[in-house]
């Protein structure tokens, strides 16, 4: 086949629509687009002229343009898998395009994804995507390409995982994404840069280490700085943004300490003056030299994967930390003038009624700046999915975004969802909102106000599911 036109699609769990809520509520109808899929589009654009991307996180898909493409790539996370399958089925029904799926969920659940597309890209696709396009053009044998899965005579064929790419110095071309420049002025869309891939740890619920591997692969410091500069310019150009923040989205930026310090020093030397946030494990809180460098480079906040508040849960899910480790880390990070954002998981096998109060009290007592509270994740391919798949209430992937989707050991699904709602309401109460308005300043106050409305939206979604969870709880006879 002759390939002239290639399109990339990012499905949205809630497809974009215009709403005033887009101005102040993240993840209702608007969210930051996928850097990973945009990176693949950038790689393909180097060899093909007509390449473009649509993301339902920021715009509607222009179907006339997509249905005229020769090849369409769709990237999916678990929470957007069902929507991704709908898009893939629609394209196959209405056009002759070759449909290829990829991303974390498709890669780890290829047998399911193969039912909706012609090919699935396994793992990271920068190399296999170009090989597949070459073979499609030449009419060669696709089973010679490592990193593919597809159906043959109704059976799934996998060519096996390929070695992850070592050279990841790729700056995603954000201009390839329809309406991104127009929507970049929204304060709910943050500038993002991904600097490394992989994590040496092995937490049972983490899908990313299964997707990217345990070997940490890094971009060069200067390439990262160049991407940061471009990303800031892209989001701020032609826009007035109240929240000027760039998020380094690495899952474990500090896994290679020497490299991390080189990146931070490169940011300092670049003269870039901006607000940065970053994800981290608790260990960074013990590294005074690193914390001082973060502060000097412009970092205001660390989003810490705290997950649990019980040593039993840490041990059960192979998370190498303790409650006291977390406390000491938080205290030292704050001593360095950095805020701590807490990422929490509820629904561990040891959790009981009261887990919401314990979480909220910890957040308030330790002055945690913001929270993300999610029920246990069960992404296909992770150890926790394998050990709990018989306890799942359903496989409606659209709910696998932090909602309760399983039968916990010591608390009912209904009660667990109520605990999340209660914790969120307690942390983001009207009284605490008033305190933030009176006593917080600048960006810190703006972030709390934004999160107050975001959490209100999250609670509304969780409450809407309570009748269903009450019903399945009663029908289970387990509690």
DOKOLKE-597737 format. One record per residue (C-alpha): residue in three letters; x negated, y, z. Coordinates in steps of 0.02 Angstrom, whole numbers. Layout:
<atoms>
['ALA'; [X; Y; Z]]
...
</atoms>
This chain:
<atoms>
['UNK'; [0; 0; 0]]
['UNK'; [-52; 180; -25]]
['UNK'; [-56; 280; 137]]
['UNK'; [-34; 467; 120]]
['UNK'; [76; 517; 265]]
['UNK'; [53; 463; 448]]
['UNK'; [159; 515; 596]]
['UNK'; [139; 489; 784]]
['UNK'; [285; 487; 906]]
['UNK'; [290; 501; 1094]]
['UNK'; [461; 447; 1159]]
['UNK'; [537; 532; 1309]]
['UNK'; [630; 442; 1446]]
['UNK'; [741; 596; 1438]]
['UNK'; [722; 662; 1260]]
['UNK'; [693; 848; 1256]]
['UNK'; [841; 966; 1251]]
['UNK'; [852; 1151; 1281]]
['UNK'; [893; 1195; 1460]]
['UNK'; [859; 1334; 1585]]
['UNK'; [792; 1197; 1698]]
['UNK'; [642; 1182; 1582]]
['UNK'; [582; 1347; 1653]]
['UNK'; [563; 1283; 1831]]
['UNK'; [593; 1094; 1841]]
['UNK'; [459; 975; 1781]]
['UNK'; [509; 807; 1704]]
['UNK'; [693; 847; 1680]]
['UNK'; [691; 883; 1494]]
['UNK'; [512; 941; 1476]]
['UNK'; [341; 877; 1528]]
['UNK'; [160; 884; 1473]]
['UNK'; [130; 783; 1313]]
['UNK'; [18; 629; 1306]]
['UNK'; [-165; 669; 1283]]
['UNK'; [-200; 487; 1237]]
['UNK'; [-84; 482; 1086]]
['UNK'; [-144; 653; 1031]]
['UNK'; [-322; 587; 1038]]
['UNK'; [-276; 445; 918]]
['UNK'; [-193; 570; 801]]
['UNK'; [-353; 673; 804]]
['UNK'; [-458; 521; 758]]
['UNK'; [-343; 478; 612]]
['UNK'; [-338; 658; 552]]
['UNK'; [-525; 650; 519]]
['UNK'; [-493; 525; 378]]
['UNK'; [-315; 564; 321]]
['UNK'; [-246; 734; 271]]
['UNK'; [-61; 719; 314]]
['UNK'; [-59; 678; 500]]
['UNK'; [61; 751; 627]]
['UNK'; [136; 710; 797]]
['UNK'; [302; 735; 885]]
['UNK'; [328; 722; 1071]]
['UNK'; [502; 711; 1148]]
['UNK'; [427; 788; 1304]]
['UNK'; [430; 959; 1219]]
['UNK'; [535; 951; 1061]]
['UNK'; [660; 855; 957]]
['UNK'; [591; 739; 823]]
['UNK'; [606; 802; 646]]
['UNK'; [680; 644; 573]]
['UNK'; [675; 697; 391]]
['UNK'; [488; 714; 405]]
['UNK'; [460; 552; 502]]
['UNK'; [567; 440; 393]]
['UNK'; [466; 492; 242]]
['UNK'; [301; 432; 320]]
['UNK'; [203; 279; 263]]
['UNK'; [147; 231; 439]]
['UNK'; [222; 282; 607]]
['UNK'; [131; 256; 772]]
['UNK'; [230; 256; 934]]
['UNK'; [143; 261; 1104]]
['UNK'; [237; 203; 1259]]
['UNK'; [218; 200; 1446]]
['UNK'; [332; 82; 1543]]
['UNK'; [458; 215; 1592]]
['UNK'; [481; 266; 1408]]
['UNK'; [473; 91; 1333]]
['UNK'; [660; 72; 1302]]
['UNK'; [670; 240; 1216]]
['UNK'; [516; 192; 1114]]
['UNK'; [600; 33; 1057]]
['UNK'; [754; 132; 1004]]
['UNK'; [646; 247; 898]]
['UNK'; [551; 101; 821]]
['UNK'; [710; 7; 777]]
['UNK'; [785; 164; 700]]
['UNK'; [633; 193; 590]]
['UNK'; [628; 12; 531]]
['UNK'; [814; 21; 491]]
['UNK'; [807; 185; 396]]
['UNK'; [637; 184; 310]]
['UNK'; [502; 76; 235]]
['UNK'; [367; 141; 352]]
['UNK'; [249; 21; 440]]
['UNK'; [286; 41; 626]]
['UNK'; [143; 19; 749]]
['UNK'; [162; 27; 938]]
['UNK'; [29; 55; 1068]]
['UNK'; [-1; 130; 1238]]
['UNK'; [-8; 53; 1410]]
['UNK'; [159; -38; 1410]]
['UNK'; [150; -105; 1233]]
['UNK'; [-28; -163; 1260]]
['UNK'; [11; -254; 1422]]
['UNK'; [179; -320; 1363]]
['UNK'; [141; -355; 1181]]
['UNK'; [261; -501; 1160]]
['UNK'; [407; -385; 1199]]
['UNK'; [342; -239; 1094]]
['UNK'; [314; -352; 943]]
['UNK'; [502; -375; 929]]
['UNK'; [519; -193; 881]]
['UNK'; [373; -156; 768]]
['UNK'; [256; -227; 636]]
['UNK'; [97; -217; 742]]
['UNK'; [44; -180; 919]]
['UNK'; [-123; -98; 958]]
['UNK'; [-199; -180; 1112]]
['UNK'; [-300; -76; 1233]]
['UNK'; [-383; 83; 1174]]
['UNK'; [-353; 111; 990]]
['UNK'; [-482; 235; 923]]
['UNK'; [-574; 100; 825]]
['UNK'; [-436; -26; 786]]
['UNK'; [-317; 108; 721]]
['UNK'; [-435; 156; 580]]
['UNK'; [-472; -26; 538]]
['UNK'; [-286; -64; 529]]
['UNK'; [-254; 82; 412]]
['UNK'; [-398; 26; 300]]
['UNK'; [-330; -152; 292]]
['UNK'; [-152; -93; 257]]
['UNK'; [-219; 9; 111]]
['UNK'; [-329; -128; 42]]
['UNK'; [-207; -272; 70]]
['UNK'; [-332; -368; 175]]
['UNK'; [-302; -488; 319]]
['UNK'; [-246; -401; 478]]
['UNK'; [-293; -552; 584]]
['UNK'; [-475; -507; 557]]
['UNK'; [-452; -348; 661]]
['UNK'; [-486; -364; 846]]
['UNK'; [-359; -282; 960]]
['UNK'; [-196; -320; 869]]
['UNK'; [-37; -419; 905]]
['UNK'; [104; -455; 783]]
['UNK'; [239; -582; 742]]
['UNK'; [206; -720; 617]]
['UNK'; [348; -843; 583]]
['UNK'; [431; -787; 743]]
['UNK'; [276; -820; 850]]
['UNK'; [165; -687; 929]]
['UNK'; [-10; -686; 858]]
['UNK'; [-147; -594; 954]]
['UNK'; [-319; -561; 884]]
['UNK'; [-384; -532; 1061]]
['UNK'; [-443; -381; 1155]]
['UNK'; [-589; -286; 1083]]
['UNK'; [-727; -204; 1183]]
['UNK'; [-674; -30; 1239]]
['UNK'; [-757; 113; 1144]]
['UNK'; [-912; 185; 1225]]
['UNK'; [-914; 351; 1134]]
['UNK'; [-761; 445; 1194]]
['UNK'; [-823; 622; 1159]]
['UNK'; [-662; 667; 1068]]
['UNK'; [-575; 834; 1090]]
['UNK'; [-390; 809; 1050]]
['UNK'; [-326; 929; 918]]
['UNK'; [-174; 1003; 1006]]
['UNK'; [-121; 1093; 846]]
['UNK'; [-70; 924; 774]]
['UNK'; [79; 918; 893]]
['UNK'; [241; 997; 833]]
['UNK'; [297; 1146; 941]]
['UNK'; [159; 1120; 1069]]
['UNK'; [88; 1295; 1047]]
['UNK'; [262; 1370; 1060]]
['UNK'; [304; 1274; 1220]]
['UNK'; [134; 1292; 1303]]
['UNK'; [190; 1449; 1393]]
['UNK'; [304; 1350; 1509]]
['UNK'; [236; 1343; 1686]]
['UNK'; [296; 1163; 1697]]
['UNK'; [172; 1113; 1560]]
['UNK'; [-6; 1106; 1625]]
['UNK'; [-166; 1110; 1525]]
['UNK'; [-246; 937; 1537]]
['UNK'; [-416; 862; 1500]]
['UNK'; [-462; 679; 1521]]
['UNK'; [-649; 662; 1555]]
['UNK'; [-676; 475; 1587]]
['UNK'; [-591; 307; 1575]]
['UNK'; [-593; 155; 1688]]
['UNK'; [-601; 125; 1875]]
['UNK'; [-712; 5; 1973]]
['UNK'; [-576; -32; 2101]]
['UNK'; [-440; -163; 2089]]
['UNK'; [-279; -108; 2176]]
['UNK'; [-142; -234; 2138]]
['UNK'; [-13; -107; 2080]]
['UNK'; [-126; -9; 1964]]
['UNK'; [-98; -38; 1778]]
['UNK'; [-232; 83; 1721]]
['UNK'; [-379; -24; 1775]]
['UNK'; [-302; -168; 1676]]
['UNK'; [-285; -56; 1524]]
['UNK'; [-450; 39; 1530]]
['UNK'; [-557; -87; 1623]]
['UNK'; [-667; -77; 1778]]
['UNK'; [-817; -4; 1688]]
['UNK'; [-813; 185; 1696]]
['UNK'; [-848; 266; 1527]]
['UNK'; [-880; 453; 1523]]
['UNK'; [-878; 599; 1405]]
['UNK'; [-1031; 711; 1404]]
['UNK'; [-1021; 864; 1519]]
['UNK'; [-1038; 987; 1375]]
['UNK'; [-901; 900; 1275]]
['UNK'; [-787; 911; 1427]]
['UNK'; [-824; 1096; 1451]]
['UNK'; [-787; 1128; 1268]]
['UNK'; [-620; 1038; 1286]]
['UNK'; [-579; 1136; 1445]]
['UNK'; [-614; 1300; 1357]]
['UNK'; [-507; 1251; 1208]]
['UNK'; [-364; 1187; 1318]]
['UNK'; [-360; 1347; 1422]]
['UNK'; [-360; 1454; 1265]]
['UNK'; [-223; 1348; 1185]]
['UNK'; [-106; 1362; 1335]]
['UNK'; [-138; 1544; 1378]]
['UNK'; [-147; 1615; 1201]]
['UNK'; [9; 1717; 1160]]
['UNK'; [87; 1670; 1327]]
['UNK'; [104; 1744; 1499]]
['UNK'; [84; 1599; 1620]]
['UNK'; [111; 1622; 1806]]
['UNK'; [30; 1455; 1849]]
['UNK'; [-138; 1452; 1763]]
['UNK'; [-195; 1278; 1810]]
['UNK'; [-294; 1144; 1718]]
['UNK'; [-279; 964; 1774]]
['UNK'; [-425; 845; 1754]]
['UNK'; [-320; 687; 1735]]
['UNK'; [-453; 553; 1765]]
['UNK'; [-393; 411; 1876]]
['UNK'; [-559; 409; 1969]]
['UNK'; [-666; 557; 1916]]
['UNK'; [-787; 528; 2060]]
['UNK'; [-829; 346; 2023]]
['UNK'; [-997; 400; 1950]]
['UNK'; [-1056; 529; 2076]]
['UNK'; [-1206; 595; 1979]]
['UNK'; [-1105; 620; 1820]]
['UNK'; [-962; 704; 1916]]
['UNK'; [-1085; 828; 1991]]
['UNK'; [-1158; 862; 1819]]
['UNK'; [-984; 899; 1750]]
['UNK'; [-943; 1017; 1893]]
['UNK'; [-1110; 1106; 1873]]
['UNK'; [-1077; 1123; 1685]]
['UNK'; [-909; 1205; 1723]]
['UNK'; [-995; 1326; 1842]]
['UNK'; [-1132; 1366; 1715]]
['UNK'; [-1003; 1393; 1578]]
['UNK'; [-934; 1548; 1664]]
['UNK'; [-756; 1482; 1651]]
['UNK'; [-650; 1555; 1790]]
['UNK'; [-489; 1459; 1812]]
['UNK'; [-385; 1357; 1935]]
['UNK'; [-416; 1170; 1927]]
['UNK'; [-337; 1018; 2007]]
['UNK'; [-401; 840; 2005]]
['UNK'; [-353; 664; 2062]]
['UNK'; [-463; 571; 2185]]
['UNK'; [-478; 428; 2306]]
['UNK'; [-504; 469; 2489]]
['UNK'; [-694; 440; 2483]]
['UNK'; [-725; 610; 2403]]
['UNK'; [-668; 687; 2567]]
['UNK'; [-829; 627; 2650]]
['UNK'; [-944; 705; 2519]]
['UNK'; [-979; 882; 2579]]
['UNK'; [-1094; 920; 2434]]
['UNK'; [-962; 869; 2308]]
['UNK'; [-825; 966; 2396]]
['UNK'; [-932; 1123; 2398]]
['UNK'; [-965; 1102; 2212]]
['UNK'; [-779; 1077; 2176]]
['UNK'; [-738; 1239; 2266]]
['UNK'; [-875; 1334; 2175]]
['UNK'; [-814; 1268; 2006]]
['UNK'; [-638; 1335; 2036]]
['UNK'; [-547; 1183; 2102]]
['UNK'; [-407; 1228; 2223]]
['UNK'; [-329; 1059; 2252]]
['UNK'; [-361; 873; 2258]]
['UNK'; [-218; 754; 2220]]
['UNK'; [-260; 607; 2331]]
['UNK'; [-194; 433; 2299]]
['UNK'; [-149; 403; 2481]]
['UNK'; [-17; 273; 2435]]
['UNK'; [16; 198; 2608]]
['UNK'; [5; 247; 2791]]
['UNK'; [-17; 72; 2861]]
['UNK'; [-175; -31; 2865]]
['UNK'; [-72; -188; 2833]]
['UNK'; [-12; -119; 2666]]
['UNK'; [-186; -64; 2614]]
['UNK'; [-249; -240; 2646]]
['UNK'; [-102; -328; 2563]]
['UNK'; [-126; -233; 2398]]
['UNK'; [-316; -231; 2399]]
['UNK'; [-330; -44; 2426]]
['UNK'; [-495; -20; 2516]]
['UNK'; [-449; 111; 2644]]
['UNK'; [-371; 133; 2816]]
['UNK'; [-254; 260; 2895]]
['UNK'; [-397; 338; 2991]]
['UNK'; [-501; 349; 2831]]
['UNK'; [-361; 450; 2752]]
['UNK'; [-342; 567; 2901]]
['UNK'; [-528; 606; 2911]]
['UNK'; [-537; 635; 2724]]
['UNK'; [-388; 754; 2721]]
['UNK'; [-457; 853; 2868]]
['UNK'; [-629; 875; 2789]]
['UNK'; [-561; 923; 2618]]
['UNK'; [-456; 1058; 2699]]
['UNK'; [-607; 1120; 2797]]
['UNK'; [-687; 1156; 2629]]
['UNK'; [-540; 1268; 2581]]
['UNK'; [-460; 1142; 2461]]
['UNK'; [-277; 1093; 2464]]
['UNK'; [-227; 909; 2471]]
['UNK'; [-81; 842; 2370]]
['UNK'; [-19; 671; 2426]]
['UNK'; [31; 530; 2309]]
['UNK'; [131; 401; 2408]]
['UNK'; [205; 229; 2375]]
['UNK'; [349; 155; 2476]]
['UNK'; [424; -18; 2462]]
['UNK'; [272; -118; 2516]]
['UNK'; [312; -289; 2591]]
['UNK'; [286; -221; 2768]]
['UNK'; [394; -66; 2749]]
['UNK'; [551; -49; 2855]]
['UNK'; [680; 83; 2896]]
['UNK'; [592; 238; 2958]]
['UNK'; [456; 237; 2824]]
['UNK'; [528; 399; 2754]]
['UNK'; [518; 490; 2921]]
['UNK'; [340; 427; 2950]]
['UNK'; [287; 489; 2778]]
['UNK'; [370; 659; 2796]]
['UNK'; [299; 685; 2971]]
['UNK'; [124; 643; 2907]]
['UNK'; [141; 769; 2765]]
['UNK'; [203; 909; 2877]]
['UNK'; [82; 873; 3020]]
['UNK'; [-70; 869; 2905]]
['UNK'; [-14; 1016; 2797]]
['UNK'; [-11; 915; 2636]]
['UNK'; [25; 1041; 2498]]
['UNK'; [138; 936; 2388]]
['UNK'; [195; 758; 2368]]
['UNK'; [243; 627; 2242]]
['UNK'; [344; 488; 2326]]
['UNK'; [377; 334; 2222]]
['UNK'; [441; 161; 2253]]
['UNK'; [319; 19; 2217]]
['UNK'; [268; 7; 2034]]
['UNK'; [288; -156; 1940]]
['UNK'; [206; -135; 1770]]
['UNK'; [199; -299; 1673]]
['UNK'; [22; -366; 1676]]
['UNK'; [-23; -306; 1851]]
['UNK'; [-48; -427; 1997]]
['UNK'; [96; -351; 2095]]
['UNK'; [213; -381; 1947]]
['UNK'; [163; -564; 1941]]
['UNK'; [188; -589; 2129]]
['UNK'; [354; -496; 2133]]
['UNK'; [436; -527; 1964]]
['UNK'; [563; -644; 2045]]
['UNK'; [612; -503; 2163]]
['UNK'; [649; -374; 2028]]
['UNK'; [827; -310; 2021]]
['UNK'; [819; -278; 1834]]
['UNK'; [700; -241; 1692]]
['UNK'; [774; -76; 1640]]
['UNK'; [604; 2; 1608]]
['UNK'; [677; 178; 1609]]
['UNK'; [696; 161; 1798]]
['UNK'; [516; 103; 1822]]
['UNK'; [459; 279; 1862]]
['UNK'; [463; 274; 2051]]
['UNK'; [643; 222; 2077]]
['UNK'; [682; 67; 2180]]
['UNK'; [685; -83; 2063]]
['UNK'; [651; -231; 2178]]
['UNK'; [712; -321; 2334]]
['UNK'; [587; -275; 2472]]
['UNK'; [546; -395; 2613]]
['UNK'; [605; -295; 2763]]
['UNK'; [719; -158; 2697]]
['UNK'; [860; -163; 2570]]
['UNK'; [846; -78; 2400]]
['UNK'; [986; 42; 2450]]
['UNK'; [903; 89; 2614]]
['UNK'; [732; 110; 2532]]
['UNK'; [803; 232; 2404]]
['UNK'; [885; 326; 2549]]
['UNK'; [715; 335; 2636]]
['UNK'; [636; 418; 2483]]
['UNK'; [778; 543; 2473]]
['UNK'; [766; 580; 2659]]
['UNK'; [577; 605; 2654]]
['UNK'; [590; 723; 2505]]
['UNK'; [730; 824; 2587]]
['UNK'; [633; 838; 2750]]
['UNK'; [472; 896; 2665]]
['UNK'; [562; 1015; 2546]]
['UNK'; [694; 1083; 2665]]
['UNK'; [766; 1257; 2651]]
['UNK'; [677; 1303; 2812]]
['UNK'; [508; 1252; 2739]]
['UNK'; [550; 1345; 2578]]
['UNK'; [581; 1503; 2678]]
['UNK'; [417; 1476; 2772]]
['UNK'; [326; 1458; 2606]]
['UNK'; [402; 1619; 2539]]
['UNK'; [354; 1713; 2696]]
['UNK'; [182; 1642; 2734]]
['UNK'; [107; 1567; 2576]]
['UNK'; [27; 1678; 2445]]
['UNK'; [-1; 1678; 2258]]
['UNK'; [-17; 1513; 2169]]
['UNK'; [14; 1412; 2327]]
['UNK'; [183; 1494; 2352]]
['UNK'; [229; 1477; 2169]]
['UNK'; [188; 1290; 2171]]
['UNK'; [294; 1257; 2326]]
['UNK'; [444; 1347; 2251]]
['UNK'; [425; 1249; 2089]]
['UNK'; [411; 1085; 2182]]
['UNK'; [561; 1128; 2290]]
['UNK'; [672; 1132; 2134]]
['UNK'; [584; 982; 2056]]
['UNK'; [611; 877; 2212]]
['UNK'; [793; 933; 2216]]
['UNK'; [812; 867; 2039]]
['UNK'; [724; 704; 2085]]
['UNK'; [840; 678; 2234]]
['UNK'; [993; 704; 2124]]
['UNK'; [933; 566; 2008]]
['UNK'; [899; 450; 2155]]
['UNK'; [1069; 484; 2234]]
['UNK'; [1157; 443; 2071]]
['UNK'; [1088; 266; 2083]]
['UNK'; [1142; 235; 2263]]
['UNK'; [1313; 158; 2222]]
['UNK'; [1229; 32; 2108]]
['UNK'; [1093; -8; 2236]]
['UNK'; [1224; -27; 2372]]
['UNK'; [1316; -152; 2262]]
['UNK'; [1162; -257; 2220]]
['UNK'; [1108; -252; 2402]]
['UNK'; [1276; -322; 2458]]
['UNK'; [1279; -453; 2320]]
['UNK'; [1103; -514; 2359]]
['UNK'; [1149; -576; 2533]]
['UNK'; [968; -546; 2584]]
['UNK'; [993; -408; 2712]]
</atoms>
